Amino acid sequence: MPCEAAKPAIVVYGKQLGRKLTVCTDKHCPVHDPQAAAEAAAHPVPTMAPAPEIETEEEAAQREADHEQRMAKYKAEQERKEEERKAEFDRQQREYEAEQANRDKQRKARVATFERIIEHAPASFSPAQMRVFLRLLIHLDYSFLEEVASHFASGDENAQQSDDEIVLAALDGTADEKLTCLALRLVLSDHVGIPHENQPDFLTEAEQVFAPRKPKVVRAKTDGSNKPKPTAAKATPKKETTRKKAA
């Protein structure tokens, strides 16, 4: 449905690349925004009362003045609501940006944890490590090879090999003592991202058995009262030399 804020646009990405269409550019359009439409229906624009059959000039001027007063009040109320909407939008935008910054920080920390687990992979798994590894193996996603293949392909999107071929080639080139590193990369690559709510965090679970963090040692601050106080050096008195008087 057309509106006053409708503008022509063109799709620049995706399957419908080049398609021309018309879009609404007003976030609070009374035609396309149900909330704005309900607001407009509840508070319509004031209209001037129709003139009676018999009306004096004074009455016509008063009717017009009343209409202008209602319009001024209506515009002031609309401006106030627009300021409120803008303030609410700015608040939500700040919250969104803060949340995104926090998620970016979490992603970087999780990537660092993942790399630390791979770096400290043991030559063989202990029973506790094997249990976690098998849990990860059970929860493998069908597309788990994509991230691993992307790692070994060095980000080359034009690689002609399939994911299976890339990973199999990496397996052939992996030294015996590094096979556990490859095994952990296979099962953990799909769990680097931030898990959804109520989902298990397998990366943290793997960190606890493969690369636990060392507790920070907090050193007690000293106030300097136990330090030895400097001692003042005593000045040795100079010996007075007496000159013998000549006889």
Helices and strands as residue ranges (DSSP letters): E 6-10, E 20-24, H 34-42, H 57-119, H 127-138, H 145-152, H 163-172, G 176-178, H 179-188, G 189-191, H 202-210
